[in-house]
Amino acid sequence: MWLSEFEIVLRDRVIPSGAVRIEEGRIAEVRDEPVENADIQGGGRLLLPGFIDMHGDMVEKEVEPRTGVHVPMKTGIAELDKKLASCGVTTAYAALSFIGASVTSGVLRSEEHTSAIVETIAELKDDLLVDHRIHARFEVTFTPAIAMLQRLMDAGRLHLISLMDHTPGQGQYRDVELYIARIARERGMSVADASEVVGRRMAGREGQGDVLNALQDLSARARASGIVLASHDDDTPEKVELVHGLGAMLSEFPVTLEAAQEAHRLGMHTVMGAPNALRGNSYSGNLSARQAYGAGLLDMLASDYHPASILPAILGLAELRDGGLVAAAALTSANPASALGLTDRGAIEPGLLADLVVADRRPVARVRATFRTGRMIYSDGTLTARRH
């Protein structure tokens, strides 16, 4: 199958109007000029590598769209799958929380609930449009979750683990007053009541004791299973140095420029959210993804909570510094593929999987079609196909 008349974004350059041939789910040939009688005519649209989203925490909301309102899990996952495909995502890491039984941000999180999501995704895997993988968000203050993570590692269900600490007063929530205001707003409570909730969480962390031994054990088990380890919400160079010593190779959502600089110095890959890059600021008041990218400190973009932000974020970042669209597109393709060990995808070049995104820049950044292993998994009907 030939796709022709596309502006093709390669690993090192952009072809203004070229063609790509797909055979048996892989890219067989890339040409610098259009071909005649192509199966699909692009009309000058962009052709990008499929987006590799290494952190998307939308699945919990899909299976529980309102607090206490649960839809059939298969229905929720299939709906998210469809949304991801329509946003250009071809490989998705479902970021699931491994914490004690609680309701956080209106979403039920418990061992039983999370396990059910993992197993359902595994059960549906061959019927889903997108290649779904599991990203375990491990709250370091809840060490009992390590046993569950080990069981999932042994079963081959985990693909990425993040070390997280959402205790107020550090990390993502360094500004305690801002965090209290957010809790009050989200839960519909007074600032005084929210202050008590936050105070109890901070006191609980102080009484947690030393979890370093548990983290070292988890890191060793992850390495033995070939699973990449990440850190989350790094706020100081000292924390970055600590998690790097534990084996973390990714720094997710660094909250200060100093932390991002230290991560790069140590050879870690930095990840930030596409919504942050699109909006130009963090909703938590932390480091701007645009600032990090402009400083050469951003390696990867993730959907975080809004996959539709990925394409416009790429196009926006392409205007900020040298490298243009090639460098910006790598944030969601070649760079995550390299960091996560996905050697069969991440670029438009012969031999790799034909995971592709067709997009328009104007009048609004929009995904027009998505291909995974050469099969069109989403189309809005605007592409022109040759009639045989």
LUMKE-762571 format. One record per residue: y, x, z of N, C-alpha, C in turn. Coordinates in steps of 0.001 Angstrom, whole numbers, plus 500000, padded with zeros to 6 digits. Layout:
# LUMKE-762571
ATOM     nY     nX     nZ    caY    caX    caZ     cY     cX     cZ
ATOM      Y      X      Z      Y      X      Z      Y      X      Z
...
# end
This chain:
# LUMKE-762571
ATOM     nY     nX     nZ    caY    caX    caZ     cY     cX     cZ
ATOM 498802 500846 500000 500000 500000 500000 501248 500881 500000
ATOM 502164 500563 499097 503424 501300 499014 504565 500486 499633
ATOM 505381 501160 500431 506644 500617 500926 507736 501462 500278
ATOM 508630 500828 499532 509604 501594 498759 511023 501072 498967
ATOM 511971 501932 498598 513408 501651 498714 513815 501490 500186
ATOM 513390 502437 500994 513756 502459 502404 514530 503736 502720
ATOM 515443 503636 503687 516075 504809 504289 515123 505284 505383
ATOM 514399 506364 505117 513269 506763 505953 513695 507852 506936
ATOM 513460 507594 508221 513823 508549 509270 512605 509405 509598
ATOM 512652 510641 509164 511564 511578 509419 511833 512370 510695
ATOM 510933 513270 511000 511061 514087 512199 512263 515041 512127
ATOM 512610 515479 510905 513646 516503 510762 514777 516126 509816
ATOM 514699 514974 509157 515732 514582 508206 515608 513096 507887
ATOM 516585 512596 507148 516565 511210 506699 516522 511191 505176
ATOM 515581 510469 504606 515508 510270 503160 516356 509047 502816
ATOM 517393 509191 502012 518280 508056 501742 517592 506862 501090
ATOM 516698 507135 500171 515945 506059 499524 514611 506620 499071
ATOM 513576 506323 499831 512260 506887 499547 511152 505869 499674
ATOM 509921 506378 499703 508749 505503 499729 507665 506105 500610
ATOM 506836 505226 501160 505724 505626 502020 504479 504889 501551
ATOM 503384 505638 501428 502101 505020 501073 501200 504979 502297
ATOM 500583 503830 502520 499695 503621 503660 498279 503394 503152
ATOM 497342 504116 503734 495930 503946 503407 495110 503951 504684
ATOM 494287 502951 504867 493361 502856 506003 494069 503061 507338
ATOM 495219 502437 507453 495931 502427 508728 496759 503666 509014
ATOM 496775 504616 508096 497531 505851 508309 498495 506106 507151
ATOM 499478 506944 507436 500424 507330 506405 499748 508349 505492
ATOM 499689 508027 504205 499007 508907 503258 499973 509786 502481
ATOM 501201 509301 502278 502146 510053 501447 503562 509578 501746
ATOM 504502 510521 501687 505921 510208 501829 506652 510820 500643
ATOM 507436 510006 499948 508175 510504 498788 509676 510402 499022
ATOM 510415 511319 498373 511868 511360 498512 512577 510399 497573
ATOM 511833 509649 496787 512446 508699 495863 511609 507422 495839
ATOM 512194 506320 495396 511422 505068 495317 510300 505177 494291
ATOM 509342 504267 494398 508266 504176 493411 508317 502797 492767
ATOM 507793 502717 491575 507759 501437 490878 506588 500593 491370
ATOM 506753 499289 491271 505692 498330 491594 505169 498489 493029
ATOM 506079 498781 493955 505673 498897 495362 505259 497544 495909
ATOM 504376 497568 496878 503914 496326 497494 505018 495643 498288
ATOM 505869 496449 498922 506988 495907 499701 508250 496676 499342
ATOM 509297 495929 499004 510587 496514 498671 511509 496416 499888
ATOM 512097 497555 500266 512913 497580 501470 514359 497188 501272
ATOM 514852 497304 500037 516236 496944 499797 517228 497810 500555
ATOM 516852 499055 500854 517754 499963 501545 517695 499891 503056
ATOM 516787 499101 503595 516686 499001 505057 516132 500286 505660
ATOM 516345 500418 506975 515816 501562 507716 514308 501451 507882
ATOM 513622 502586 507810 512212 502666 508168 512077 503735 509242
ATOM 511724 503302 510441 511633 504180 511612 510197 504266 512098
ATOM 509851 505336 512826 508535 505347 513490 508471 504225 514532
ATOM 507280 503662 514731 507110 502622 515741 507553 503099 517109
ATOM 508142 502212 517891 508663 502583 519197 507523 502724 520214
ATOM 507543 503825 520931 506592 504071 522019 507343 503836 523321
ATOM 507038 502739 523979 507764 502326 525181 506949 502694 526410
ATOM 507357 503767 527084 506548 504278 528184 506847 503619 529532
ATOM 507813 502709 529577 508100 502008 530837 508740 500659 530533
ATOM 507925 499615 530626 508424 498252 530477 507841 497392 531576
ATOM 508708 496857 532445 508181 496098 533589 508359 494586 533407
ATOM 508208 494123 532147 508394 492704 531854 507174 491844 532131
ATOM 505981 492440 532181 504764 491629 532232 504700 490761 533483
ATOM 505189 491275 534608 505128 490486 535842 505956 489213 535726
ATOM 507096 489308 535027 507937 488134 534817 507302 487147 533839
ATOM 506533 487641 532892 505905 486752 531918 504799 485907 532549
ATOM 504066 486489 533498 502981 485717 534121 503481 484911 535317
ATOM 504705 485230 535790 505328 484448 536857 506814 484274 536520
ATOM 507120 483385 535555 508495 483268 535062 509489 482794 536103
ATOM 509025 482076 537121 509857 481723 538264 509049 481976 539531
ATOM 509753 482233 540622 509065 482538 541873 508079 481432 542219
ATOM 506806 481812 542361 505766 480850 542734 505241 480028 541582
ATOM 505782 480226 540375 505328 479473 539198 504511 480409 538321
ATOM 503205 480216 538302 502306 481098 537560 501793 480393 536313
ATOM 501907 481069 535180 501293 480572 533957 499963 481307 533789
ATOM 499050 480759 532982 497792 481484 532753 498074 482919 532316
ATOM 497400 483861 532939 497716 485260 532712 497570 485661 531251
ATOM 496555 485147 530592 496367 485479 529179 497532 484977 528334
ATOM 498058 483813 528699 499194 483257 527964 500427 484143 528131
ATOM 500704 484558 529363 501861 485398 529625 501784 486735 528915
ATOM 500622 487361 528936 500457 488671 528306 500561 488551 526787
ATOM 499970 487506 526225 500056 487302 524775 501497 487048 524345
ATOM 502257 486348 525169 503662 486084 524845 504477 487378 524888
ATOM 504238 488203 525899 504932 489490 525967 504560 490352 524764
ATOM 503294 490354 524387 502813 491115 523245 503596 490748 521987
ATOM 503806 489452 521793 504550 488964 520632 506009 489426 520683
ATOM 506615 489361 521849 508001 489814 521996 508140 491299 521702
ATOM 507211 492094 522213 507269 493536 521986 507168 493855 520505
ATOM 506244 493203 519812 506094 493432 518374 507379 493090 517634
ATOM 508036 492013 518026 509268 491601 517354 510427 492555 517632
ATOM 510295 493396 518644 511332 494378 518984 511014 495766 518452
ATOM 509918 495911 517703 509574 497195 517110 508675 498070 517953
ATOM 508202 497562 519083 507332 498348 519958 505904 498288 519423
ATOM 505312 499445 519193 503934 499509 518712 502977 500070 519761
ATOM 503504 500812 520723 502725 501307 521860 503512 500991 523116
ATOM 502893 500263 524048 503623 499797 525234 502858 500148 526499
ATOM 503557 500770 527436 503000 501070 528746 503523 500021 529733
ATOM 502630 499139 530169 503016 498097 531118 503200 498719 532489
ATOM 504435 498713 532974 504748 499325 534271 504468 498322 535378
ATOM 503384 498541 536113 502942 497613 537155 503107 498242 538528
ATOM 503551 497440 539477 503830 497937 540826 502584 497942 541692
ATOM 502356 499058 542348 501243 499201 543283 501845 499396 544672
ATOM 502138 498256 545309 502745 498254 546636 502015 497227 547478
ATOM 502397 497088 548711 501791 496093 549573 502139 494692 549122
ATOM 501398 493687 549559 501634 492302 549181 503054 491895 549566
ATOM 503843 491475 548556 505225 491090 548801 505752 490345 547600
ATOM 506935 489772 547753 507665 489211 546632 508922 490046 546471
ATOM 509007 490789 545362 510130 491675 545106 510857 491198 543865
ATOM 512174 491002 543971 512989 490495 542864 512391 489222 542291
ATOM 511829 488397 543172 511290 487119 542748 509926 487189 542113
ATOM 509257 488358 542153 507957 488527 541510 506906 488884 542546
ATOM 505769 488172 542485 504665 488476 543382 504063 489819 543019
ATOM 503906 490678 544028 503261 491964 543812 502242 492180 544908
ATOM 500978 492261 544521 499899 492483 545468 498775 493185 544732
ATOM 497856 493758 545491 496721 494460 544878 495920 493519 543993
ATOM 495664 492323 544490 494861 491358 543732 495560 490950 542431
ATOM 496856 490657 542540 497619 490215 541380 497720 491317 540333
ATOM 498044 492541 540771 498174 493655 539841 496844 493985 539187
ATOM 495769 493960 539968 494439 494227 539416 494083 493214 538337
ATOM 494448 491960 538558 494146 490911 537583 494896 491155 536272
ATOM 496151 491619 536359 496917 491922 535148 496260 493066 534384
ATOM 495881 494122 535097 495244 495274 534458 493972 494848 533733
ATOM 493147 494071 534400 491871 493659 533803 492080 492711 532632
ATOM 493077 491861 532709 493333 490933 531607 493830 491672 530374
ATOM 494713 492646 530574 495172 493446 529437 493989 494174 528791
ATOM 493090 494714 529609 491907 495393 529074 491016 494421 528299
ATOM 490882 493205 528831 490042 492198 528175 490620 491780 526822
ATOM 491946 491675 526738 492599 491200 525519 492918 492308 524535
ATOM 492713 493544 524915 493221 494704 524165 492971 494620 522667
ATOM 491772 494274 522256 491438 494273 520831 492083 493118 520078
ATOM 492583 492119 520789 493210 490966 520147 494735 491013 520191
ATOM 495298 491993 520863 496746 492078 520976 497346 492810 519782
ATOM 498586 492509 519496 499273 493111 518353 499638 494564 518608
ATOM 500070 494852 519833 500572 496159 520239 499486 496922 520992
ATOM 499543 498242 520931 498623 499074 521716 499146 499121 523153
ATOM 498484 498395 524052 498934 498283 525441 498200 499279 526330
ATOM 498980 499947 527201 498454 500897 528167 499047 500589 529534
ATOM 498481 501193 530574 498905 500870 531938 499664 502033 532564
ATOM 500845 501715 533074 501703 502657 533776 501782 502199 535227
ATOM 501169 502942 536118 501138 502574 537538 502399 503059 538231
ATOM 503154 502123 538799 504351 502463 539577 503917 502518 541047
ATOM 503678 503718 541529 503135 503889 542876 504248 504120 543881
ATOM 504426 503170 544784 505417 503307 545841 504855 504262 546897
ATOM 505493 505416 547054 504915 506493 547852 504795 506146 549333
ATOM 505549 505138 549789 505451 504754 551193 504281 503824 551451
ATOM 503515 503464 550399 502357 502589 550580 501103 503342 550145
ATOM 500689 504280 550996 499548 505146 550643 498221 504409 550493
ATOM 498004 503209 551079 496726 502528 550828 496462 502245 549350
ATOM 497513 502227 548530 497324 501953 547100 496585 503082 546386
ATOM 496513 504254 547008 495855 505391 546347 494398 505084 546041
ATOM 493729 504399 546932 492319 504055 546697 492170 503169 545462
ATOM 493089 502226 545312 493051 501354 544143 493335 502137 542863
ATOM 494301 503044 542925 494604 503863 541759 493406 504713 541362
ATOM 492709 505235 542351 491537 506040 542056 490459 505218 541353
ATOM 490250 503982 541815 489251 503124 541164 489629 502866 539706
ATOM 490909 502621 539466 491350 502364 538097 491261 503620 537234
ATOM 491549 504785 537825 491394 506037 537086 489939 506257 536700
ATOM 489051 506009 537638 487618 506196 537371 487130 505264 536258
ATOM 487752 504080 536177 487363 503099 535167 488077 503315 533832
ATOM 488941 504338 533770 489672 504608 532541 490761 503606 532234
ATOM 491304 502956 533270 492293 501899 533074 493737 502390 533162
ATOM 493962 503573 533722 495322 504073 533903 495657 505149 532871
ATOM 496932 505155 532438 497362 506136 531443 498592 506925 531875
ATOM 499288 506447 532902 500501 507100 533375 500764 506642 534803
ATOM 501197 507561 535664 501510 507216 537058 502908 507732 537388
ATOM 503719 506853 537988 505042 507249 538469 505063 507242 539988
ATOM 505662 508263 540554 505889 508323 541995 507252 507708 542270
ATOM 507261 506627 543050 508485 505873 543263 508770 505724 544752
ATOM 510056 505640 545087 510471 505360 546462 511749 504535 546385
ATOM 511599 503234 546630 512743 502336 546527 513391 502055 547879
ATOM 513141 502921 548859 513791 502745 550145 515300 502904 549986
ATOM 516095 501968 550505 517548 502096 550397 518057 503368 551068
ATOM 519136 503899 550506 519772 505085 551070 519473 506357 550301
ATOM 518616 506275 549295 518299 507426 548459 517798 506903 547124
ATOM 517526 507835 546193 516999 507440 544896 517911 506457 544184
ATOM 517302 505413 543622 518058 504422 542864 519104 503708 543711
ATOM 518817 503570 545015 519703 502799 545882 520425 503692 546883
ATOM 521063 504743 546371 521813 505659 547242 522984 504937 547908
ATOM 523617 504034 547172 524739 503270 547699 524184 502048 548424
ATOM 524038 502146 549747 523398 501089 550529 524201 499795 550468
ATOM 525518 499880 550521 526341 498669 550494 526171 497912 549179
ATOM 526112 498649 548072 525890 498016 546778 524526 497349 546741
ATOM 523517 497998 547329 522177 497434 547351 522122 496167 548210
ATOM 522789 496179 549336 522830 494996 550203 523455 493822 549457
ATOM 524550 494082 548756 525209 493021 547990 524276 492460 546921
ATOM 523490 493332 546291 522557 492871 545267 521450 492007 545879
ATOM 520902 492429 547001 519862 491656 547675 520392 490276 548067
ATOM 521608 490240 548602 522208 488965 548998 522357 488044 547792
ATOM 522777 488590 546680 522983 487792 545467 521655 487286 544910
ATOM 520663 488173 544810 519387 487790 544214 518609 486793 545066
ATOM 518709 486929 546374 517912 486078 547269 518702 484911 547844
ATOM 519966 484811 547474 520768 483696 547939 520969 483685 549438
ATOM 521155 484842 550033 521341 484931 551478 522691 485554 551793
ATOM 523069 485495 553038 524335 486086 553448 524234 487607 553450
ATOM 525381 488253 553406 525408 489716 553457 524826 490208 554781
ATOM 525094 489479 555866 524562 489877 557171 523034 489839 557173
ATOM 522460 488767 556614 520995 488660 556564 520413 489733 555650
ATOM 521078 489991 554526 520602 491027 553612 520652 492398 554281
ATOM 521665 492625 555106 521772 493887 555834 520576 494091 556761
ATOM 520121 493005 557382 518952 493112 558262 517706 493470 557469
ATOM 517545 492842 556299 516386 493132 555449 516375 494611 555054
ATOM 517513 495098 554597 517617 496491 554173 517410 497438 555347
ATOM 517952 497084 556491 517770 497909 557686 516314 498051 558069
ATOM 515562 496960 557969 514127 497019 558302 513381 497930 557329
ATOM 513760 497874 556055 513106 498739 555067 513388 500209 555344
ATOM 514625 500509 555687 514972 501901 555982 514270 502394 557235
ATOM 514165 501537 558236 513469 501920 559461 511992 502121 559201
ATOM 511436 501290 558320 510015 501422 557992 509701 502741 557335
ATOM 510629 503232 556519 510398 504519 555867 510391 505649 556885
ATOM 511301 505542 557852 511366 506584 558870 510088 506633 559692
ATOM 509454 505494 559836 508231 505469 560628 506975 505693 559822
ATOM 507146 505945 558520 505991 506065 557643 505221 507360 557877
ATOM 505938 508388 558274 505259 509653 558473 505220 510468 557192
ATOM 504554 511585 557239 504518 512497 556100 503491 512021 555091
ATOM 503952 511753 553848 503029 511301 552814 502728 512413 551811
ATOM 503212 513610 552084 503063 514701 551123 501602 515000 550816
ATOM 500762 515009 551846 499342 515297 551612 498713 514261 550690
ATOM 499079 512992 550915 498540 511928 550070 498997 512093 548627
ATOM 500259 512488 548432 500778 512681 547078 500114 513868 546391
ATOM 499855 514923 547141 499170 516078 546560 497762 515706 546112
ATOM 497102 514875 546913 495764 514425 546555 495800 513562 545293
ATOM 496756 512642 545235 496884 511779 544061 497185 512600 542819
ATOM 498065 513585 542943 498409 514430 541812 497191 515172 541281
ATOM 496392 515710 542189 495187 516439 541777 494212 515519 541047
ATOM 494058 514301 541554 493152 513346 540909 493662 512949 539522
ATOM 494986 512773 539404 495553 512413 538105 495335 513521 537089
ATOM 495582 514763 537495 495372 515885 536577 493924 515959 536135
ATOM 493002 515740 537067 491579 515792 536735 491195 514704 535738
ATOM 491935 513603 535752 491651 512484 534843 492474 512550 533564
ATOM 493288 513601 533414 494101 513737 532227 495251 512749 532151
ATOM 495743 512306 533308 496810 511311 533366 498138 511997 533663
ATOM 499149 511655 532875 500478 512233 533064 501108 511656 534329
ATOM 501789 512527 535072 502451 512126 536313 503961 512192 536113
ATOM 504637 511143 536579 506093 511080 536473 506702 510870 537845
ATOM 507980 511189 537944 508753 510854 539133 509785 509813 538736
ATOM 510312 509106 539727 511192 507968 539443 512442 508048 540305
ATOM 513590 507822 539679 514866 507758 540401 515174 509054 541160
ATOM 514987 510168 540510 515330 511450 541143 516841 511526 541324
ATOM 517273 511838 542556 518711 511842 542826 519283 513210 543199
ATOM 518432 514159 543522 518914 515489 543885 518041 516558 543227
ATOM 518599 517750 543010 517792 518852 542481 516603 519165 543386
ATOM 516781 519001 544697 515696 519285 545641 514521 518336 545435
ATOM 514828 517054 545198 513742 516105 544958 513029 516421 543651
ATOM 513792 516773 542633 513185 517134 541351 512240 518318 541528
ATOM 512678 519312 542274 511842 520487 542512 510566 520105 543254
ATOM 510685 519175 544218 509517 518720 544974 508501 518035 544076
ATOM 508950 517065 543271 508007 516311 542449 507432 517186 541338
ATOM 508227 518131 540849 507694 519056 539856 506571 519889 540468
ATOM 506752 520273 541707 505701 521017 542402 504431 520200 542596
ATOM 504579 518882 542617 503419 518003 542736 502727 517779 541389
ATOM 503362 518240 540321 502751 518100 539001 503432 517111 538085
ATOM 504561 516528 538506 505262 515568 537657 505878 516283 536462
ATOM 505638 515724 535271 506191 516298 534046 507280 515437 533434
ATOM 507464 514235 533973 508515 513334 533502 509427 512986 534662
ATOM 510719 512893 534382 511686 512417 535363 512264 511111 534827
ATOM 511794 510003 535384 512235 508682 534939 513532 508277 535624
ATOM 514489 507872 534821 515737 507313 535330 516412 508202 536385
ATOM 516641 509482 536092 517379 510306 537062 518726 509656 537343
ATOM 519111 509619 538608 520298 508840 538968 521565 509695 539054
ATOM 521419 511027 538944 522587 511903 538934 522446 512924 537817
ATOM 523583 513424 537364 523571 514450 536330 522900 515715 536849
ATOM 523098 516018 538125 522507 517223 538714 520986 517151 538698
ATOM 520445 515972 538971 518987 515811 538950 518453 515979 537534
ATOM 519142 515401 536550 518712 515543 535161 518775 516998 534716
ATOM 519801 517702 535143 519926 519122 534791 518781 519935 535373
ATOM 518414 519649 536608 517319 520386 537241 515987 520066 536564
ATOM 515788 518798 536188 514556 518418 535489 514425 519209 534186
ATOM 515512 519317 533436 515468 520077 532190 515223 521555 532455
ATOM 515823 522078 533494 515628 523493 533817 514169 523792 534093
ATOM 513476 522831 534680 512064 523010 535029 511123 522607 533902
ATOM 511679 522183 532770 510842 521822 531630 510292 520420 531674
ATOM 510848 519560 532521 510414 518168 532584 511116 517348 531508
ATOM 510475 516256 531099 511081 515337 530139 511832 514255 530905
ATOM 513058 513966 530484 513829 512927 531155 513756 511621 530374
ATOM 513709 510523 531123 513586 509184 530550 514662 508296 531149
ATOM 515320 507511 530302 516295 506544 530802 516133 505236 530048
ATOM 516766 504186 530563 516565 502853 530025 517432 502552 528814
ATOM 516840 501869 527829 517592 501450 526655 518737 500501 527012
ATOM 518569 499583 527983 519715 498737 528354 520896 499553 528872
ATOM 520613 500607 529639 521651 501501 530129 522374 502155 528948
ATOM 521604 502654 527985 522197 503317 526822 523004 502340 525980
ATOM 522529 501118 525849 523230 500119 525048 524536 499690 525713
ATOM 524488 499457 527018 525653 498968 527753 526632 500089 528100
ATOM 526100 501298 528195 526948 502431 528525 527007 502752 529995
ATOM 526277 501988 530811 526264 502267 532245 525024 501676 532885
ATOM 524711 502171 534073 523583 501697 534859 524015 500512 535716
ATOM 523179 499480 535789 523541 498323 536621 523543 498692 538101
ATOM 522900 499806 538464 522891 500252 539860 524027 501218 540162
ATOM 524876 501491 539172 525976 502417 539375 525569 503872 539297
ATOM 524419 504150 538673 523916 505517 538596 524291 506168 537265
ATOM 523625 507242 536923 523939 508027 535739 523872 507182 534472
ATOM 524856 507343 533605 524871 506668 532316 523952 507402 531343
ATOM 523131 506644 530624 522252 507250 529623 523068 507898 528516
ATOM 524216 507329 528204 525072 507930 527175 525613 509282 527636
ATOM 525983 509354 528903 526465 510632 529436 525356 511672 529388
ATOM 524142 511277 529789 523014 512201 529777 522700 512662 528356
ATOM 522742 511730 527402 522443 512097 526013 523503 513031 525456
ATOM 524762 512729 525746 525835 513582 525271 525753 514989 525822
ATOM 525186 515112 527028 525040 516426 527652 523740 517116 527248
ATOM 522967 516489 526367 521698 517081 525935 520614 517013 526985
ATOM 520689 516002 527874 519753 515900 529000 518856 514668 528935
ATOM 518824 513993 527790 517994 512802 527650 516944 513037 526581
ATOM 515675 512843 526947 514573 513077 526018 513919 511806 525495
ATOM 513916 510753 526317 513197 509547 525951 513947 508306 526417
ATOM 513824 507227 525633 514331 505918 526010 513153 504989 526255
ATOM 513263 504150 527277 512255 503132 527571 512931 501769 527608
ATOM 512157 500722 527365 512744 499377 527379 513213 498990 528768
ATOM 512568 499545 529811 512842 499193 531200 512545 497719 531422
ATOM 513502 496845 531187 513286 495410 531378 513707 494590 530159
ATOM 514157 495273 529059 514700 494539 527917 514380 495265 526614
ATOM 513234 494970 525985 512830 495704 524778 513765 495507 523594
ATOM 514489 494393 523545 515411 494176 522431 516556 495178 522426
ATOM 516756 495909 523527 517819 496916 523595 517457 498206 522871
ATOM 516198 498422 522560 515779 499729 522042 516474 500063 520721
ATOM 516361 499199 519721 516946 499501 518409 518457 499698 518477
ATOM 519242 498768 519035 520691 499016 519073 521076 500230 519910
ATOM 520275 500545 520931 520557 501740 521727 520383 502995 520877
ATOM 519335 503052 520073 519110 504194 519180 520281 504353 518216
ATOM 520668 503257 517604 521747 503316 516618 523061 503733 517269
ATOM 523290 503291 518500 524506 503680 519203 524511 505150 519580
ATOM 523401 505638 520087 523322 507045 520476 523428 507970 519269
ATOM 522983 507497 518109 523039 508318 516894 524469 508711 516536
ATOM 525442 507948 517040 526846 508233 516737 527481 509210 517720
ATOM 526750 509574 518773 527374 510317 519864 527371 511828 519719
ATOM 526392 512365 518999 526325 513831 518952 525582 514291 517715
ATOM 525564 515606 517509 524862 516177 516372 523391 515766 516419
ATOM 522810 515650 515253 521414 515225 515165 521290 513813 514665
ATOM 522353 513026 514859 522410 511686 514314 521186 510845 514568
ATOM 520765 510144 513527 519659 509201 513653 518322 509904 513892
ATOM 518164 511093 513363 516913 511832 513574 516684 512092 515059
ATOM 517698 512615 515739 517560 512934 517164 517444 511673 518006
ATOM 518217 510642 517666 518174 509414 518457 516835 508699 518299
ATOM 516300 508646 517083 515021 507981 516856 513878 508694 517575
ATOM 514006 510006 517722 512952 510770 518410 512803 510341 519863
ATOM 513851 509759 520450 513788 509325 521847 512731 508260 522077
ATOM 512382 507511 521030 511389 506440 521181 510163 506657 520302
ATOM 510009 507868 519788 508870 508114 518900 508272 509502 519123
ATOM 508826 510511 518486 508235 511848 518574 508234 512395 519993
ATOM 509322 512184 520736 509401 512747 522086 508399 512113 523057
ATOM 508344 510769 523166 507317 510208 524056 505900 510512 523589
ATOM 505678 510566 522280 504335 510908 521791 503927 512279 522291
ATOM 504849 513229 522213 504562 514587 522670 504353 514621 524181
ATOM 505237 513965 524927 505164 514012 526387 503920 513330 526931
ATOM 503446 512302 526245 502322 511517 526746 500999 511887 526088
ATOM 501005 512900 525246 499760 513361 524634 499227 512457 523540
ATOM 500109 511708 522874 499693 510802 521798 499839 511534 520470
ATOM 498840 512309 520121 498939 513201 518968 498762 512499 517629
ATOM 498383 511221 517636 498112 510509 516390 499257 509618 515935
ATOM 500418 509698 516589 501543 508812 516258 502861 509478 516645
ATOM 503972 508790 516342 505268 509274 516784 506177 509775 515685
ATOM 505716 509785 514424 506550 510246 513318 506017 509664 512021
ATOM 506866 509673 511006 506455 509216 509674 506071 510454 508875
ATOM 504804 510758 508900 504298 511905 508150 502815 511704 507886
ATOM 502324 512289 506790 500922 512076 506400 499945 512431 507508
ATOM 498944 511581 507670 497889 511791 508653 498085 511022 509942
ATOM 499321 510639 510249 499576 509908 511477 499415 508404 511257
ATOM 499230 507682 512358 499098 506230 512272 500336 505618 511629
ATOM 500098 504604 510815 501213 503919 510149 501810 502882 511086
ATOM 502426 503376 512170 503184 502544 513104 504645 502650 512687
ATOM 505209 501556 512182 506507 501608 511530 507379 500428 511931
ATOM 508697 500656 511874 509672 499616 512163 510643 499516 511001
ATOM 510806 498316 510471 511801 498040 509442 512991 497380 510128
ATOM 514190 497919 509900 515347 497418 510637 516601 497393 509773
ATOM 517539 496534 510169 518881 496482 509601 519878 496943 510640
ATOM 520949 497581 510191 522045 497957 511074 523051 496819 511223
ATOM 523316 496112 510114 524380 495123 510078 523869 493811 509508
ATOM 524491 492688 509863 525681 492553 510723 525394 492792 512197
ATOM 524119 492826 512557 523714 493156 513921 522433 493961 513827
ATOM 522257 494923 514722 521015 495703 514729 519839 494756 514953
ATOM 518893 494775 514025 517817 493782 514090 516537 494328 513486
ATOM 515427 494141 514176 514113 494492 513633 513705 493406 512659
ATOM 513381 493821 511451 512960 492871 510428 511442 492771 510298
ATOM 510747 493870 510573 509279 493859 510500 508731 495033 511302
ATOM 507507 494868 511768 506828 495924 512520 505405 496057 511994
ATOM 505010 497312 511771 503641 497607 511344 502957 498424 512437
ATOM 501727 498074 512723 500902 498901 513611 499619 499229 512876
ATOM 499318 500514 512754 498194 501032 511967 498145 500370 510591
ATOM 499324 500240 509979 499415 499734 508623 499384 498228 508479
ATOM 499144 497526 509558 499092 496056 509505 500412 495487 509994
ATOM 500983 494562 509230 502231 493952 509645 501957 493017 510827
ATOM 502512 493356 511989 502286 492541 513175 503492 491662 513505
ATOM 504601 491897 512777 505768 491029 512926 506579 491091 511650
ATOM 507113 489938 511240 508055 489884 510138 508937 488659 510321
ATOM 510214 488813 510020 511100 487649 510071 511231 486982 508705
ATOM 510415 487447 507743 510373 486807 506435 511383 487318 505431
ATOM 512138 488366 505770 513189 488840 504867 512744 489957 503940
ATOM 511586 490568 504196 511107 491615 503306 510597 491016 501990
ATOM 510783 491764 500914 510321 491313 499603 508980 491949 499276
ATOM 507952 491140 499132 506618 491633 498795 506312 491319 497339
ATOM 505672 492274 496635 505321 492076 495227 504173 491091 495115
ATOM 504296 490202 494191 503222 489234 493944 502183 489845 493026
ATOM 500930 489788 493483 499854 490367 492664 499269 489314 491735
# end
